[in-house]
């Protein structure tokens, strides 16, 4: 019974989900930052960043499925794939923001870089939250199903029985 109740509980409100999203995503993000730094001392930073991004995306997707959006269970493969797509889009937004900064400002200082990066991260995070809530972990999504074409009803054959003649029961069954 408890599992059935978990599946039937109402989805958390948007504000609650966003607070949970920030907590889970922020926690995983901080841990990922430390992990990239530590791992980057042993392997090239680009590889460390890629590995940590994959692991942190899988971890945060599980947290979002179980806690943030209250689906009551593990994330499906489809949800992991969609979450990875939204994470890749967010990554592209932050990379693009930093690329534009480097081309607009000759020598940006660390504070400006951090401000631009955090602003791009916040913007892409809000977009990612919206995508995850509305599409990936949506509760009552209408699914369009292709129904089989309706069978054409057979025409009814009228069988009239002659009261003077005996009724042929086999003929009646075949007609039905």
C-alpha positions as CSV (number, residue, x, y, z in Angstrom):
1,X,0.0,0.0,0.0
2,X,2.7,2.6,0.8
3,X,4.1,2.3,-2.8
4,X,0.6,2.9,-4.2
5,X,0.3,6.0,-2.0
6,X,3.7,7.3,-3.2
7,X,2.6,7.0,-6.8
8,X,-0.7,8.8,-6.1
9,X,0.6,11.7,-4.0
10,X,0.2,15.1,-5.6
11,X,3.1,16.7,-7.4
12,X,4.8,19.4,-5.3
13,X,4.0,23.0,-6.1
14,X,6.2,24.9,-8.4
15,X,7.9,26.9,-5.7
16,X,8.6,23.8,-3.6
17,X,9.9,22.0,-6.7
18,X,12.1,24.9,-7.5
19,X,13.5,25.1,-4.0
20,X,14.2,21.4,-4.1
21,X,15.7,21.8,-7.6
22,X,18.1,24.5,-6.4
23,X,19.0,22.4,-3.3
24,X,19.7,19.2,-5.2
25,X,21.2,20.8,-8.2
26,X,23.3,23.2,-6.2
27,X,24.5,20.5,-3.8
28,X,25.5,18.3,-6.7
29,X,27.1,21.3,-8.5
30,X,29.2,22.2,-5.5
31,X,30.3,18.6,-5.1
32,X,31.0,18.4,-8.8
33,X,33.2,21.5,-8.6
34,X,35.3,19.9,-5.9
35,X,35.5,16.6,-7.8
36,X,36.6,18.3,-11.1
37,X,39.3,20.2,-9.3
38,X,40.6,17.0,-7.5
39,X,40.3,14.8,-10.6
40,X,41.9,17.5,-12.8
41,X,45.1,17.0,-10.9
42,X,45.4,13.4,-12.1
43,X,43.9,13.6,-15.6
44,X,43.4,16.4,-18.2
45,X,40.9,19.0,-16.9
46,X,38.6,18.6,-20.0
47,X,38.3,14.8,-19.4
48,X,37.8,15.4,-15.7
49,X,35.0,17.9,-16.5
50,X,33.3,15.5,-18.9
51,X,33.4,12.6,-16.5
52,X,32.1,14.6,-13.6
53,X,29.4,16.2,-15.8
54,X,28.1,12.7,-16.8
55,X,28.1,11.4,-13.2
56,X,26.6,14.5,-11.7
57,X,23.9,14.6,-14.4
58,X,22.9,11.0,-13.6
59,X,23.0,11.7,-9.9
60,X,20.9,14.9,-10.1
61,X,18.4,13.2,-12.4
62,X,17.8,10.5,-9.8
63,X,17.5,13.1,-7.1
64,X,15.0,15.1,-9.2
65,X,12.9,12.0,-9.9
66,X,12.8,10.9,-6.3
67,X,12.8,14.2,-4.4
68,X,12.5,17.4,-6.5
69,X,9.4,16.5,-8.6
70,X,8.0,13.8,-6.3
71,X,7.5,11.0,-8.9
72,X,8.0,8.5,-6.2
73,X,10.5,6.3,-8.0
74,X,13.7,6.0,-10.0
75,X,14.2,7.9,-13.2
76,X,13.6,6.0,-16.4
77,X,16.0,5.8,-19.3
78,X,13.9,8.3,-21.2
79,X,14.1,10.7,-18.3
80,X,17.8,10.3,-18.0
81,X,18.2,10.9,-21.8
82,X,16.0,14.0,-21.7
83,X,17.8,15.3,-18.6
84,X,21.1,14.8,-20.3
85,X,19.8,16.8,-23.2
86,X,18.8,19.7,-21.0
87,X,22.1,19.5,-19.2
88,X,23.9,19.7,-22.5
89,X,21.8,22.7,-23.5
90,X,22.6,24.4,-20.2
91,X,26.3,23.6,-20.7
92,X,26.2,25.2,-24.2
93,X,24.5,28.3,-22.8
94,X,27.3,28.8,-20.3
95,X,30.0,28.1,-22.9
96,X,28.4,30.6,-25.3
97,X,28.2,33.3,-22.6
98,X,31.9,32.9,-21.8
99,X,32.8,32.9,-25.5
100,X,30.9,36.1,-26.0
101,X,32.5,37.7,-23.0
102,X,36.0,36.8,-24.2
103,X,35.2,38.5,-27.6
104,X,33.5,41.6,-26.1
105,X,36.0,42.4,-23.3
106,X,39.7,42.3,-24.1
107,X,40.9,41.2,-20.7
108,X,37.9,40.4,-18.3
109,X,38.9,40.1,-14.7
110,X,37.9,37.2,-12.5
111,X,34.9,39.0,-11.0
112,X,33.4,39.7,-14.4
113,X,34.0,36.2,-15.6
114,X,32.4,34.8,-12.5
115,X,29.4,37.1,-12.8
116,X,28.8,36.3,-16.4
117,X,29.2,32.5,-15.7
118,X,26.9,32.6,-12.7
119,X,24.3,34.7,-14.6
120,X,24.4,32.2,-17.5
121,X,24.2,29.3,-15.1
122,X,21.2,30.8,-13.3
123,X,19.4,31.5,-16.6
124,X,20.1,28.1,-18.0
125,X,19.1,26.5,-14.6
126,X,15.7,28.2,-14.7
127,X,15.3,27.0,-18.3
128,X,16.3,23.5,-17.3
129,X,13.9,23.5,-14.3
130,X,11.1,24.5,-16.6
131,X,12.0,21.7,-19.1
132,X,12.4,19.1,-16.4
133,X,9.1,20.0,-14.6
134,X,7.0,20.5,-17.8
135,X,8.3,17.7,-20.0
136,X,10.7,15.2,-18.4
137,X,9.0,14.7,-15.0
138,X,5.4,15.8,-15.9
139,X,2.8,13.8,-14.1
140,X,-0.4,13.8,-16.1
141,X,1.0,14.1,-19.6
142,X,-1.6,13.1,-22.2
143,X,-0.4,10.3,-24.3
144,X,-1.7,10.0,-27.8
145,X,-2.4,6.4,-28.7
146,X,-3.0,5.2,-32.1
147,X,-6.2,3.1,-32.0
148,X,-6.9,0.2,-34.3
149,X,-9.5,1.0,-36.9
150,X,-12.9,0.1,-35.8
151,X,-14.2,-3.2,-37.2
152,X,-16.9,-2.9,-39.6
153,X,-20.0,-4.4,-38.1
154,X,-21.4,-7.4,-40.0
155,X,-24.8,-6.9,-41.4
156,X,-27.5,-8.8,-39.6
157,X,-29.4,-11.3,-41.6
158,X,-33.0,-11.7,-40.8
159,X,-34.1,-15.2,-40.3
160,X,-37.8,-15.8,-40.5
161,X,-39.2,-19.0,-39.3
162,X,-42.2,-20.5,-40.9
163,X,-44.5,-21.6,-38.1
164,X,-45.7,-24.5,-40.1
165,X,-42.2,-25.9,-40.7
166,X,-39.9,-27.2,-38.0
167,X,-37.2,-24.7,-37.0
168,X,-33.6,-25.5,-38.2
169,X,-31.5,-24.6,-35.1
170,X,-28.2,-25.1,-36.9
171,X,-29.3,-22.6,-39.6
172,X,-30.2,-20.1,-36.9
173,X,-26.8,-20.4,-35.2
174,X,-25.0,-19.9,-38.5
175,X,-27.1,-16.8,-39.2
176,X,-26.2,-15.3,-35.8
